């Protein structure tokens, strides 16, 4: 067997695979590229910004507990924004300010 024969068989096989791929995937390539880019962005966010996301989620959970379970009567929108940006520490500061009557 010669290498030319193997290369020819490989080329024929890849052509057949690309023809079958067009039949299997009904969407054009213009839809697949943005989807792959969005997946890459999401992976980047989860790997590099995971601590920020966890802090924000915990802040919203603490905010919900303070606002609805304990009826702290915090201002709705400002306290939610503080919870998302600063997390549980921000809500702690909001509660301390509420206790001292500043807000």
N, C-alpha and C positions, 0 to 999 in steps of 0.2 A: 504494500500500500504506500502510496506516495503522499507527501504532505499536501500537494495540490488537490488530490482527491478528497482528503479530509477537510480541507478548507472549503472546497466546493460543497460538500455535504453540510457543513456547518452553515454556510451562507444560505443554502436552500431551506434548512431548518429554521433559521431566524426569520426568513421571509414568510414561511408558513405561520410562525408564531405571531408575527405582526399582523397578518391577515386575519387570524383568529381573534386577536385582541380587538380589532376594529369591530368585529361581530359581537363580541362579548360586552365591551364597554360602549354603551349607546351615546354617551356624552362626548362632545368635542373636547379637545385638549385645552381649550381656553377656559373650561370650567375646572379642570383638574389642577392646573398650575396655581390659581388663587387658593384652592383648597389646601394644597400642600404648603403654601406660604402661611396660611392661617394655622395649620398644624405646627409648623416650625415656630411661629410666634408664641403659640400656647405653651409649647415645651420650654421655650426660653423663659416665659413668665413664671412657670411653675418651678423651674430649677433655680433661677436667679432671684426671683422676687417672692419666693415661697413664704419667707418670714413676714413680709409686708402683708401678704394676703391673709395669712393666719392671724396676724395682729388685727387686721380690719374685721375679719369674721368674728373673732372673739370680742372685739369692741361692740359690734352690732348685737351680739348675744347679751352682753352685759347691759347695753343700753335698753334692750327689750325688757330685761329683768327689772332694771331700775324704773323704767317708764310705766310698764304695765303691771308687773307683779307687786312692786313696792309703792306704787303711786307717788313717785318723787315729784311729780308735776314739773319736770324739766321742760324748757322750751323745745318744742318738737324738732323743727328743722335745724337750729344751731347745735343742739345736743347730738342729733344723728350725724351731722357732718363731723363734729368733734370725735364721735365714736369711730367713724370710718377712717379718719386721718390719724388719730392718735391712739386708738384702741382702748383697752380697759383703763389705762392711765388717764386718758382724757376724760372718761366718764367719772373716774375717781375725783378729778379736779372739779368737774361740774357739780358733783354731789357735795364736795367740801364748800364750794362757793354757794350752793343752795342752803346748806346748813348755817353758814354765817350771814345769810340774807343779802348777799351781793347780787345774786341773780334771782 
